[in-house]
Amino acid sequence: MAAKRKSLYSEWREFGGWELREGVLCRASELEALLEERVDRHPDNQRVQVLAQRAFSELHEARQAVSHSAHPWFKTGSHLTVAQIHLDTAHNLFLRLSEPDEVIPMMPGLRAFVQAKLPPSDPRRIKVEIIDKAAAKTGNLESADLESILDAVGVARQAGIGEAVQIRSFVNITGWVTFILVVAAVVVALLGVVQEDAVPLCFTPTQGLGHREHDVVCPIRMSGPVPKKDINNALAKTTSPGDYLVVEIVGLVAAGIAAATSLRKIRGTSTPYNVPVVLAALKLPTGALTAVLGLLLMRGGFVPGLSALDSSAQIIAWSIIFGYSQQLFTRLVDDQARALAGEVDAAHAAPSSPPTSPQAGPAAPQAADSG
């Protein structure tokens, strides 16, 4: 029973997508069957036996990278990327075990994969496109051309790994920034509780003839009118330990609404890294802090004509606006995330060829960041 609970717990801790993990395992099984067929075809060929043995070893490493038994307590998207690296190596060895005429049916998938990962000006991509057109016309593929194809595919795989590492680095950096902002928001709220009258989030609109009297308006309480000379004492009595906390909560809720609204632009991700989640998490503490900072700017007269709010309701309303306005800052982060995920940057798209799946053939490679 304990073993079963441990297994269930390890599955719950599978941070990488379950579908991507199963895709790695199924792809490994497919390559293993193809390699066994190659070995059985050439039982006396030492080169085939050596390369196949190495490929089997790489497939084993790929399975271990996503295995619950090998990593029972903590698995992240990095495990899926590592598994894909081993899977790509096994596939490359499989291609080296193939005869040139056996690679011709795989060319559409190989070409599409190279086009997806290498820029149009890359000489290796150009070479593969030329070889593919020539092979389609003649039905033949030279050994030297096969080496050029394998070199281009290897470089394309490295580019895919680099993209996966970039996305992982982006997620990690965004996560740390979110954690720091959360700590900052908590510290600000605690300082507001301990020293509620040090930097009050209160406004003092004028009242009466000659503007000799002022109301004191704070996020929670109001008082007045009081003479100008007694404003400091009135502020000390009107402020509440919960002023900063209330403003931050309102800003956080507004930021949460902004995060929910931004979901309409998110298509999800095929990578094992939860980019949309960290982007949504970043908005929450940012909204809490922008609500506080916005009110402080208004209290300091930074916004002409809005330096003296008349009621607690107005303060809360402006907290909502400032909390939602965090979208102006985090929008740049959203754009960067979409560019890294390939939703914006189309620099590597083939200009004259329709997009083709890299799995067009039975042994076509997969991108390193797609699991």
GIKA-V735875 format. One record per residue. RES is the residue in one letter. SS is DSSP state (@ for helix, = for strand, . for the rest). PHI is phi in radians with two decimals (none if undefined). D_LAST is the distance of its C-alpha to the last C-alpha in Angstrom with 2 decimals. Layout:
res=(RES,RES)
ss=(SS,SS)
phi=(PHI,PHI)
d_last=(D_LAST,D_LAST)
This chain:
res=(M,A,A,K,R,K,S,L,Y,S,E,W,R,E,F,G,G,W,E,L,R,E,G,V,L,C,R,A,S,E,L,E,A,L,L,E,E,R,V,D,R,H,P,D,N,Q,R,V,Q,V,L,A,Q,R,A,F,S,E,L,H,E,A,R,Q,A,V,S,H,S,A,H,P,W,F,K,T,G,S,H,L,T,V,A,Q,I,H,L,D,T,A,H,N,L,F,L,R,L,S,E,P,D,E,V,I,P,M,M,P,G,L,R,A,F,V,Q,A,K,L,P,P,S,D,P,R,R,I,K,V,E,I,I,D,K,A,A,A,K,T,G,N,L,E,S,A,D,L,E,S,I,L,D,A,V,G,V,A,R,Q,A,G,I,G,E,A,V,Q,I,R,S,F,V,N,I,T,G,W,V,T,F,I,L,V,V,A,A,V,V,V,A,L,L,G,V,V,Q,E,D,A,V,P,L,C,F,T,P,T,Q,G,L,G,H,R,E,H,D,V,V,C,P,I,R,M,S,G,P,V,P,K,K,D,I,N,N,A,L,A,K,T,T,S,P,G,D,Y,L,V,V,E,I,V,G,L,V,A,A,G,I,A,A,A,T,S,L,R,K,I,R,G,T,S,T,P,Y,N,V,P,V,V,L,A,A,L,K,L,P,T,G,A,L,T,A,V,L,G,L,L,L,M,R,G,G,F,V,P,G,L,S,A,L,D,S,S,A,Q,I,I,A,W,S,I,I,F,G,Y,S,Q,Q,L,F,T,R,L,V,D,D,Q,A,R,A,L,A,G,E,V,D,A,A,H,A,A,P,S,S,P,P,T,S,P,Q,A,G,P,A,A,P,Q,A,A,D,S,G)
ss=(.,@,@,@,@,@,@,@,@,@,@,@,.,=,.,.,.,@,@,@,@,@,@,@,@,@,@,@,@,@,@,@,@,@,@,@,@,@,@,@,@,.,.,.,.,@,@,@,@,@,@,@,@,@,@,@,@,@,@,@,@,@,@,@,@,.,.,.,.,.,.,.,.,.,=,.,@,@,@,@,@,@,@,@,@,@,@,@,@,@,@,@,@,@,@,@,.,.,.,@,@,@,@,@,@,@,@,@,@,@,@,@,@,@,@,@,@,.,.,.,.,.,@,@,@,@,@,@,@,@,@,@,@,@,@,@,@,@,.,.,.,.,@,@,@,@,@,@,@,@,@,@,@,@,@,@,@,@,@,@,@,@,@,@,@,@,@,@,@,@,@,@,@,@,@,@,@,@,@,@,@,@,@,@,@,@,@,@,@,@,@,@,@,@,.,.,.,.,.,.,.,.,=,.,.,=,=,.,@,@,@,.,=,=,=,=,=,.,.,.,.,=,=,=,=,=,=,@,@,@,@,@,@,@,@,@,@,@,.,.,.,.,@,@,@,@,@,@,@,@,@,@,@,@,@,@,@,@,@,@,@,@,@,@,@,.,.,.,.,.,.,.,.,.,@,@,@,@,@,@,@,@,@,@,@,@,@,@,@,@,@,@,@,@,@,@,@,@,@,.,.,.,.,.,.,.,.,.,.,.,.,@,@,@,@,@,@,@,@,@,@,@,@,@,.,.,@,@,@,@,@,@,@,@,@,@,@,@,@,@,.,.,.,.,.,.,.,.,.,.,.,.,.,.,.,.,.,.,.,.,.,.,.,.,.,.,.,.,.,.,.)
phi=(none,-1.11,-1.13,-1.17,-1.10,-1.11,-1.13,-1.11,-1.12,-1.16,-1.22,-1.12,-1.47,-1.28,-1.31,-1.23,-1.03,-1.08,-1.10,-1.15,-1.10,-1.13,-1.09,-1.11,-1.14,-1.18,-1.14,-1.12,-1.13,-1.12,-1.13,-1.10,-1.13,-1.16,-1.16,-1.07,-1.14,-1.14,-1.13,-1.15,-1.28,-2.23,-1.19,-1.82,-1.55,-1.13,-1.09,-1.07,-1.12,-1.17,-1.13,-1.15,-1.07,-1.16,-1.15,-1.07,-1.12,-1.15,-1.14,-1.10,-1.12,-1.12,-1.14,-1.13,-1.12,-1.96,-1.44,-1.19,-1.28,-1.34,-2.30,-1.32,-1.84,-2.64,-2.22,-2.19,-1.08,-1.06,-1.11,-1.17,-1.15,-1.10,-1.06,-1.16,-1.07,-1.13,-1.13,-1.12,-1.10,-1.10,-1.17,-1.11,-1.14,-1.08,-1.09,-1.22,-1.47,-1.64,-1.34,-0.93,-1.22,-1.40,-1.46,-0.97,-1.11,-1.50,-1.03,-1.00,-1.19,-1.13,-1.12,-1.07,-1.13,-1.12,-1.13,-1.27,-1.88,-1.97,-1.19,-1.05,-1.48,-1.16,-1.09,-1.20,-1.14,-1.04,-1.08,-1.10,-1.11,-1.14,-1.10,-1.11,-1.15,-1.15,-1.15,-1.17,-1.41,-1.62,1.32,-2.15,-2.46,-1.38,-1.10,-1.12,-1.13,-1.08,-1.12,-1.12,-1.14,-1.11,-1.13,-1.14,-1.11,-1.09,-1.14,-1.10,-1.15,-1.09,-1.12,-1.12,-1.12,-1.06,-1.12,-1.12,-1.16,-1.08,-1.13,-1.09,-1.08,-1.08,-1.10,-1.13,-1.10,-1.10,-1.11,-1.16,-1.11,-1.07,-1.08,-1.11,-1.17,-1.09,-1.04,-1.08,-1.12,-1.15,-1.09,-1.07,-1.11,-1.16,-1.11,-1.15,-1.29,-1.30,-2.16,-1.18,-1.80,-1.25,-2.27,-1.22,-1.57,-2.05,-2.19,-2.23,-1.18,-1.37,-2.42,1.41,-1.23,1.29,0.94,-1.56,-2.12,-2.34,-1.49,-2.02,-2.05,-2.04,-1.03,-1.89,-2.18,-2.35,-2.67,2.08,-1.34,-2.32,-1.10,-1.03,-1.22,-1.78,-1.11,-1.07,-1.13,-1.17,-1.06,-1.11,-1.43,-1.54,-1.07,-2.26,-1.04,-1.65,-1.04,-1.12,-1.11,-1.10,-1.10,-1.17,-1.12,-1.09,-1.10,-1.14,-1.12,-1.10,-1.15,-1.10,-1.13,-1.09,-1.12,-1.15,-1.16,-1.23,-1.10,-1.15,-1.68,-1.67,-1.71,1.44,-2.52,-1.60,-1.54,-1.39,-1.86,-1.45,-1.11,-1.04,-1.18,-1.20,-1.17,-1.15,-1.14,-1.12,-1.21,-1.17,-1.16,-1.11,-1.11,-1.08,-1.33,-1.18,-1.12,-1.18,-1.13,-1.10,-1.16,-1.11,-1.14,-1.15,-1.11,-1.44,1.40,-1.20,-1.76,-1.04,1.46,-2.21,-1.57,-2.44,-1.34,-1.65,-2.69,-1.11,-1.09,-1.15,-1.08,-1.12,-1.10,-1.21,-1.10,-1.10,-1.11,-1.19,-1.15,-1.23,-1.21,-0.99,-1.05,-1.13,-1.53,-1.35,-1.09,-1.10,-1.18,-1.07,-1.11,-1.13,-1.12,-1.14,-1.15,-1.16,-1.39,1.48,-1.49,-1.97,-1.40,-1.99,-1.15,-1.67,-1.29,-1.22,-1.27,-2.05,-2.06,-1.17,-1.09,-2.19,-1.14,-1.23,-1.87,-1.14,-1.91,-1.18,-2.18,-1.22,-1.33,-2.03,-1.18,-1.18,-1.80,-1.90,1.23)
d_last=(31.77,30.72,27.92,26.72,26.88,24.91,22.15,22.13,22.18,19.20,17.21,18.54,17.39,13.71,12.87,9.09,8.61,9.93,8.61,4.86,6.67,8.81,6.63,6.05,9.75,10.93,9.75,11.47,14.43,14.79,14.95,17.26,19.56,19.79,20.61,23.22,24.78,25.15,26.71,29.08,30.15,31.21,32.42,34.85,32.80,32.20,29.72,27.54,27.80,26.90,23.82,22.63,23.29,21.24,18.29,18.75,18.79,15.47,13.94,15.83,14.49,10.83,12.11,14.21,11.68,10.38,13.90,16.24,19.13,17.98,17.12,19.29,20.28,17.74,13.97,12.17,8.96,10.11,9.58,5.80,6.54,9.32,7.85,6.02,9.56,11.34,9.67,10.71,14.04,14.64,14.13,16.50,18.95,18.85,19.84,22.62,23.86,24.21,27.46,27.69,28.68,25.59,23.34,25.23,23.57,20.10,21.46,20.61,16.85,17.26,19.53,17.41,14.47,17.16,18.76,15.75,15.36,19.02,22.07,24.73,27.16,25.15,27.31,24.50,23.08,26.69,27.30,24.42,25.74,29.21,28.25,26.45,29.58,31.88,30.05,30.12,33.87,34.91,32.41,32.43,30.13,31.66,30.33,30.53,28.47,25.77,25.72,25.44,22.45,20.69,21.67,20.34,16.94,16.81,17.87,15.38,12.50,14.38,14.69,10.99,10.88,14.00,12.72,10.08,13.13,15.36,13.60,13.61,17.22,18.14,17.05,18.98,21.97,22.16,22.06,24.88,26.88,26.65,27.88,30.73,31.75,31.84,34.09,36.23,36.66,37.68,40.10,41.67,42.18,43.74,46.00,47.10,48.07,49.93,51.61,51.70,54.54,53.29,51.36,51.98,50.01,53.36,55.34,59.11,60.24,63.96,66.48,70.18,72.65,72.15,68.68,70.32,68.25,64.51,62.21,59.45,56.20,53.24,50.00,51.56,55.34,58.04,61.61,64.60,66.36,67.48,69.42,67.53,68.89,67.37,63.81,62.43,63.93,62.69,59.15,59.27,60.45,58.10,54.79,52.71,50.19,47.68,47.93,44.89,42.90,43.76,42.89,39.50,38.70,39.75,37.68,34.61,35.12,35.57,32.38,30.58,32.00,30.88,27.29,27.47,28.98,26.29,23.69,25.06,23.41,19.92,17.55,14.84,11.50,8.11,7.02,7.12,10.64,13.59,15.32,17.67,18.79,19.89,21.59,23.50,24.45,25.81,28.19,29.99,31.71,32.20,34.12,36.20,37.24,37.92,40.19,42.24,42.35,43.30,46.22,47.35,47.43,49.48,51.80,52.37,53.44,50.50,50.37,53.90,55.48,52.98,54.17,55.94,54.26,56.76,55.03,52.31,50.71,50.43,48.76,46.16,45.70,45.12,42.69,40.63,40.80,39.88,37.03,35.59,36.24,33.49,31.43,33.28,31.77,28.23,27.90,27.41,24.48,23.01,23.50,21.83,18.71,18.63,19.22,16.35,13.96,15.51,17.71,20.89,20.62,20.86,22.34,20.05,20.66,22.78,26.26,27.70,24.97,23.32,19.54,18.01,14.68,13.00,12.86,16.64,17.46,16.61,15.25,13.82,11.05,7.68,7.33,6.39,5.71,3.79,0.00)
